[in-house]
């Protein structure tokens, strides 16, 4: 008989990157009983992350969903640091800029200060997970763990396996996702994974209607929401961030051989060039 496989025991979670996604993932982990390390090379981003968590948790206090004592305990369970030497944990979740070289350099540095049991996970929304860990000695302990914005609320987490990822690691990430009160879906590494591959049409068809047929983007959002979608495509692009959404479109388009049906929109490119990125900059398709 084979011995029953023992899953990795996760107690401490390190989240690298204190932007919107990183901050949300860190807060989610803290609210679900984990010891959390929030890392960013920019101390100002750490201050912003802490303020964002405090504001988010205070709203839960006001709605009587958590107590003031719980809010304090959640915040106190997070260590904020700009020193990579502090990033020692059972699992490290990366949520930095969508640049493969930056991600590889970060994981290579993290591998030197962690032991050979630490799991590495990338929150990339579109970059090939296999390419990030290509020829790395930690490839068997590497996978994608793709959260959705806002990470404190959205239930889905895509668990992306590569050909090198051990099944033990996949099972551990599935178990961890459930402990974070999420719904995990396991998929193989492929352009756009599942959600971003399928969702390209939602955004791109809507953008083409504005670009080629001069349709009003507000009307498109209205009718999609009236049809049962929680958010229209333009409101959703503003929430995700125009830069992130446009980057995903480009990566998927190029990875699939640049098919015409998936060609990124010039309208969205112009928004990115103008720094009209959506909610995070105060203006995208809408003003905030």
C-alpha positions in Angstrom: 0.0 0.0 0.0 1.1 3.5 -0.7 1.5 5.9 2.3 -1.1 8.6 2.4 0.3 11.8 1.0 0.9 14.6 3.5 -0.1 18.1 2.4 2.1 21.1 3.1 1.1 22.8 6.4 0.4 26.4 5.8 0.6 28.8 8.7 2.4 31.8 7.4 1.6 33.5 4.1 3.9 36.1 2.5 2.4 38.4 -0.2 4.8 40.2 -2.4 3.5 43.4 -3.9 1.3 45.9 -1.9 -0.8 47.1 -4.8 -4.6 46.6 -5.0 -4.4 42.8 -5.5 -1.5 42.2 -3.1 -3.2 44.2 -0.4 -6.5 42.4 -0.9 -4.9 39.0 -0.8 -3.0 39.9 2.4 -6.2 41.2 4.1 -8.1 38.0 3.0 -5.4 35.8 4.5 -5.4 37.8 7.8 -9.2 37.6 8.1 -9.0 33.9 7.8 -6.5 33.3 10.6 -3.1 33.3 8.9 0.0 35.1 10.0 0.8 37.4 7.1 3.9 39.2 5.7 3.2 42.0 3.3 6.2 42.9 1.3 6.9 45.8 -1.1 10.1 47.5 -2.1 8.3 50.9 -1.8 7.5 51.9 1.8 4.8 54.3 0.6 2.9 51.4 -1.0 3.0 49.5 2.3 1.6 52.6 4.1 -1.1 52.7 1.5 -1.8 49.0 1.9 -2.2 49.3 5.6 -4.5 52.3 5.3 -6.6 50.4 2.7 -6.9 47.4 5.0 -7.9 49.6 8.0 -10.5 51.4 5.9 -11.9 48.1 4.6 -12.1 46.5 8.0 -13.6 49.6 9.6 -16.5 49.3 7.1 -17.0 45.7 8.2 -17.1 46.9 11.8 -19.7 49.6 10.9 -21.8 46.9 9.2 -21.4 44.8 12.4 -19.8 42.0 10.4 -16.8 42.0 12.6 -16.0 43.5 16.0 -13.5 46.3 16.7 -11.3 43.7 18.5 -11.3 41.5 15.4 -10.3 44.4 13.2 -7.4 45.1 15.5 -6.4 41.4 15.6 -6.5 41.2 11.8 -4.3 44.2 11.3 -1.9 43.0 14.0 -1.5 39.7 12.2 0.1 41.4 9.2 3.8 42.5 9.2 4.6 45.2 6.7 8.1 45.1 5.4 10.3 46.5 2.6 13.1 44.1 3.4 13.1 40.9 1.3 15.1 39.1 4.0 11.8 39.2 6.0 10.0 37.2 3.4 10.2 33.7 4.9 6.9 31.8 4.9 5.2 28.5 4.2 3.8 30.0 0.9 4.8 33.1 -0.9 2.2 34.7 -3.3 3.6 37.1 -5.8 1.4 40.0 -6.9 3.9 42.4 -8.5 4.0 44.1 -11.9 3.2 41.9 -14.9 6.7 41.6 -16.1 8.3 38.2 -16.4 11.8 39.3 -15.7 10.8 41.1 -12.5 8.8 38.1 -11.3 11.7 35.7 -12.0 14.2 37.8 -10.2 11.9 38.1 -7.2 11.3 34.4 -7.0 15.0 33.6 -7.5 15.9 35.9 -4.6 13.1 34.4 -2.4 14.3 30.9 -3.1 17.7 31.7 -1.6 16.2 32.7 1.8 13.4 30.1 2.1 13.7 26.3 2.6 13.0 23.6 0.1 9.4 23.2 1.4 8.2 26.7 0.7 5.6 26.9 -2.0 5.8 29.7 -4.6 2.7 31.0 -6.3 2.2 33.7 -8.8 -1.0 35.8 -9.1 -0.3 36.6 -12.7 -3.4 37.1 -14.7 -2.0 36.2 -18.1 1.8 35.4 -18.2 2.7 31.8 -18.7 3.3 30.2 -15.3 5.6 27.7 -16.9 7.7 30.5 -18.4 8.2 32.2 -15.0 9.6 29.0 -13.4 11.4 27.8 -16.5 14.6 25.8 -15.5 14.2 26.8 -11.9 15.1 24.3 -9.2 11.9 25.1 -7.4 9.7 24.4 -10.4 7.9 21.5 -8.7 6.9 23.9 -5.9 5.6 26.5 -8.3 2.1 27.2 -9.5 -0.3 29.9 -10.4 -2.8 31.2 -7.8 -4.9 33.7 -9.6 -7.2 35.8 -7.4 -9.8 38.3 -8.7 -10.4 41.9 -7.8 -11.5 42.7 -5.1 -9.6 39.7 -3.6 -11.4 40.1 -0.2 -14.8 39.5 -1.9 -14.5 37.6 -5.1 -14.8 33.9 -4.5 -13.0 32.4 -7.4 -9.3 31.4 -7.4 -7.7 29.8 -10.4 -5.1 27.2 -9.5 -2.7 26.9 -12.5 -0.5 23.8 -12.8 2.5 23.5 -15.0 4.0 20.2 -16.2 6.5 20.4 -13.4 4.1 21.3 -10.5 3.8 18.5 -8.0 0.3 17.2 -7.3 1.0 17.7 -3.6 1.4 21.4 -4.2 -1.8 21.6 -6.2 -3.8 19.9 -3.5 -2.3 22.1 -0.9 -3.3 25.2 -2.9 -6.8 23.9 -3.3 -7.0 23.3 0.4 -5.5 26.7 1.2 -8.1 28.4 -1.1 -10.9 26.8 0.8 -9.4 27.9 4.1 -9.4 31.4 2.6 -13.1 31.0 2.0 -12.6 30.8 -1.8 -13.8 28.5 -4.6 -10.7 26.9 -6.3 -10.7 25.7 -9.9 -7.7 23.9 -11.1 -6.6 24.3 -14.7 -3.5 23.7 -16.9 -1.2 26.5 -17.9 -2.5 28.0 -21.1 -2.9 31.6 -22.5 -5.4 33.5 -20.4 -6.0 30.3 -18.2 -9.8 30.0 -18.2 -11.4 33.2 -17.1 -9.3 35.7 -19.0 -9.4 33.5 -22.1 -13.2 33.3 -22.1 -13.7 36.9 -20.9 -11.7 38.5 -23.8 -14.8 38.4 -26.0 -16.8 40.2 -23.4 -14.4 43.1 -23.5 -13.3 43.1 -27.1 -16.7 42.7 -28.7 -18.0 45.6 -26.6 -14.9 47.7 -27.6 -15.4 46.9 -31.2 -19.0 48.0 -31.1 -17.9 51.4 -29.8 -15.0 51.6 -32.2 -16.7 50.5 -35.4 -20.4 51.1 -34.8 -20.1 54.2 -32.7 -22.2 52.7 -30.0 -22.5 54.4 -26.6 -20.4 52.4 -24.0 -22.9 53.4 -21.3 -25.8 51.8 -23.2 -23.8 48.6 -23.6 -23.1 48.5 -19.9 -26.8 49.2 -19.2 -28.1 46.4 -21.4 -25.6 43.9 -20.2 -26.4 44.6 -16.6 -30.1 44.5 -17.4 -29.5 41.1 -19.0 -28.1 39.7 -15.7 -24.4 40.5 -15.8 -23.3 42.1 -12.5 -21.2 44.6 -14.3 -21.1 45.8 -17.9 -17.7 45.4 -19.7 -16.7 49.0 -19.5 -17.4 49.3 -15.7 -15.5 46.1 -15.3 -12.5 47.3 -17.3 -12.5 50.4 -15.1 -12.5 48.3 -11.9 -9.8 45.9 -13.1 -7.6 48.7 -14.4 -7.2 49.6 -18.0 -3.5 48.9 -18.0 -3.9 45.4 -16.6 -6.9 44.5 -18.9 -5.1 45.8 -22.0 -1.9 43.9 -21.1 -3.9 40.7 -20.7 -5.5 41.2 -24.1 -2.1 41.7 -25.7 -0.5 38.6 -24.0 -3.4 36.3 -25.0 -3.5 37.7 -28.5 0.2 37.2 -29.1 0.3 33.8 -27.4 -2.5 32.5 -29.7 -0.8 33.7 -32.9 -2.5 37.1 -33.2 -6.0 36.1 -34.4 -8.1 39.0 -35.7 -11.0 38.2 -33.4 -8.8 38.9 -30.4 -6.9 41.9 -31.6 -6.6 44.5 -28.7 -8.6 47.7 -29.1 -7.1 51.0 -30.1 -9.6 52.7 -27.8 -8.2 50.9 -24.8 -4.7 51.6 -25.9 -5.5 55.3 -26.0 -6.9 55.1 -22.5 -3.7 53.5 -21.2 -1.5 56.0 -23.0 -3.5 58.9 -21.4 -3.2 57.3 -18.0 -7.0 57.0 -17.8 -6.8 53.6 -16.1 -10.1 53.5 -14.3 -11.0 53.7 -10.7 -7.5 53.7 -9.5 -6.7 57.0 -11.4 -10.1 58.6 -11.0 -11.0 58.2 -14.7 -11.4 55.5 -17.3 -14.5 55.2 -19.3 -16.2 56.8 -16.4 -15.1 59.4 -13.9 -14.8 58.6 -10.2 
